[in-house]
Amino acid sequence: MKAKVLNEDGQKAVVEMVDKSLGSEMERNPVEIPKDISLKEIKLHKQPLHKLVSELQDIRSRHSTKNGGIRGIPSSVRNRIQRLEKVINYKVDILQKAISENESGGTSEES
C-alpha cells in the first residue's frame, strides 16, 4: 500500500485536528529559529548552549593554528566553527534580552 503525501492544506488540517483533540494550543517550537538559515544551523539551534560551547572548545583544541595559521585548519572545520559561533552568539543575545526583560519588567517580591 502506498502512502499518500499530504499537500500543505492537508497538513494544516491534520495539525488543527490534533490540536482540537488535545484540547489546547501547544507551543511547537519554544525557541525562535531564524528563517533564512541552513539545515545544519537549524540542527545546531536545537542543541543546548552548553553543548555548543563545549563542542567549539573541543574543535579549537584539536585544530590548532600554530603551524599554518587559519589556513592549517580544513575548510569544513572552519565552516563548522563559524556556524557554531553564529548560533552561540544568537542564543546568547536571546538570553541577554530575556534577562534584561525579566529584570526590568518583573515584579519584585521585596515590596
N, C-alpha and C positions, 0 to 999 in steps of 0.2 A: 504494500500500500504506500503510495507516495504522499508525502506531506505537502499541503498547500501553503505557500508563503503568503502571509498577510501583507496587504498594502498598508500605507500609513494610516488611512482611516480605520481599517480593521484593527490595527494595533492600538489606536486610541480608544476604540470601542471596548477592547478587551481590558485595557487599563481602567476605564471607567467602571466596568462591571466588577472588577476585582476590588476597586475602592469602595463601591457600594456594598459589596458582600462583607467587607471588613468593617464597614460602618464608620470609618474615619479617614480623613485625609492624611496619608502618611508622607513623611518627607523622604524622598528617594535619595537625594544627594545632599548630605549635610554640609559639604564643602563646595563652595562655588569654584568651578574649574573654568578657566578662560576658554572661549570657543575656538580661537584661532591657533591651536597648538597641535603638535603631532601626537600620534598614538603612544609613542614612547614617553612623552611628557605626561600624558593622561595617566599612564600606569604609575609614574612617579608621584603624581598628586594623590594617589590613593594610599600611598605608604605613609606611615607616621614620620614626623620630623626627625626624631632621634635616629631612626634607621637611615634616613637620607644623609644625615651629618656623619654618622659612623662609616657609611659606605664611601663618602667623599674623602674622609681621613684615610681610610684603607687604600683607596686608589692612589692618593697623593704619596702615601708612604711606600707603596710598591713601585711606582714610576717616578723616580727622582729626575730632576733636571740638572744633575751635576755635570754630566759629560757633554750633552748636546743641547742644553737649554730646552726650550719648549719643543724644538724640532726632534729631540730624542724620544718624545712620547708619541706613540702611534696616534693617528688622526681619530680612530674610533674611540680611543680613551679620552682624547681631548674633547671630543664631542659629548661624551658621557659626562665629563667634568662640567662642561658648560651647561648641559641640561640640568644636572644636579644643582649647580649654583643658582640657576634661574628659578627652579622650583623652590629651593630653600629660601631664597630672597622673597618670593611671592608669599610663602607661608608665614615667614617672619613678619612681613608687612601686615598680613591679616591679623596675626596675633597681637601686634602692637596697636592696631586700630581697635581691636576688641578690648584690650586692656585699658586704653585711654577712654573709650566709651563707658566702660564699667566704672572707672574711677570718677569720671565727670558726671555721668547720668545716674549712677547708682544711689540708692538710699542708704544712709548711714544708720546703724543701729545704736550709735552712741547717743543720739539726741533724744 
